[in-house]
Amino acid sequence: MAKKYEDEFKLMIVELLQSGQSVNSVSSEYNLNVSMIYNSVNLMKKTLVISPLLQYYQKARNVFDF
């Protein structure tokens, strides 16, 4: 069974990568699978890009009632 990580932990991992640490060093330091790190990065990218768009469309839907 796969481990479940809190979103805060995933965000911390992404921030470490953004600060310049390599995927391999973060993987070693936190005993994480490299694919979990890449999945977290991709999830955060999607969340940060898609979430504002969804909010925009939800507001538009409420305004125009469609």
Secondary structure per residue as TSV (DSSP state, phi and psi in degrees):
chain	resnum	aa	ss	phi	psi
A	1	M	-	360.0	137.0
A	2	A	-	-74.7	145.8
A	3	K	-	-73.5	146.1
A	4	K	-	-104.3	130.7
A	5	Y	-	-113.5	142.5
A	6	E	-	-67.0	151.4
A	7	D	H	-60.4	-34.7
A	8	E	H	-63.0	-38.9
A	9	F	H	-66.5	-43.5
A	10	K	H	-62.1	-41.5
A	11	L	H	-63.4	-39.6
A	12	M	H	-61.1	-42.0
A	13	I	H	-61.7	-44.9
A	14	V	H	-62.1	-41.5
A	15	E	H	-64.4	-37.5
A	16	L	H	-61.6	-41.0
A	17	L	H	-66.5	-39.6
A	18	Q	H	-67.0	-26.8
A	19	S	T	-78.6	-5.3
A	20	G	T	115.4	-5.8
A	21	Q	-	-72.0	147.7
A	22	S	-	-81.6	158.8
A	23	V	H	-59.7	-41.5
A	24	N	H	-65.3	-39.2
A	25	S	H	-69.4	-39.8
A	26	V	H	-66.3	-40.1
A	27	S	H	-59.7	-45.2
A	28	S	H	-68.3	-43.9
A	29	E	H	-63.6	-38.9
A	30	Y	H	-106.9	7.4
A	31	N	T	54.5	52.6
A	32	L	-	-113.8	151.2
A	33	N	-	-73.6	137.9
A	34	V	H	-59.0	-38.2
A	35	S	H	-65.6	-32.0
A	36	M	H	-63.8	-38.2
A	37	I	H	-66.4	-47.0
A	38	Y	H	-63.0	-38.9
A	39	N	H	-62.9	-40.8
A	40	S	H	-64.0	-42.3
A	41	V	H	-61.8	-46.9
A	42	N	H	-63.8	-39.3
A	43	L	H	-63.7	-43.4
A	44	M	H	-65.6	-39.0
A	45	K	H	-61.4	-47.0
A	46	K	H	-63.1	-42.8
A	47	T	H	-63.9	-44.4
A	48	L	H	-70.5	-28.2
A	49	V	H	-88.7	-45.1
A	50	I	H	-79.4	-37.4
A	51	S	H	-56.3	-48.3
A	52	P	H	-62.6	-35.2
A	53	L	H	-65.6	-41.8
A	54	L	H	-62.7	-41.6
A	55	Q	H	-62.1	-41.0
A	56	Y	H	-61.4	-47.8
A	57	Y	H	-68.6	-33.9
A	58	Q	H	-65.5	-40.5
A	59	K	H	-64.7	-43.4
A	60	A	H	-63.3	-40.4
A	61	R	H	-63.0	-40.7
A	62	N	H	-66.7	-37.4
A	63	V	H	-69.2	-43.2
A	64	F	H	-98.5	-0.8
A	65	D	T	49.6	52.8
A	66	F	-	-124.7	360.0
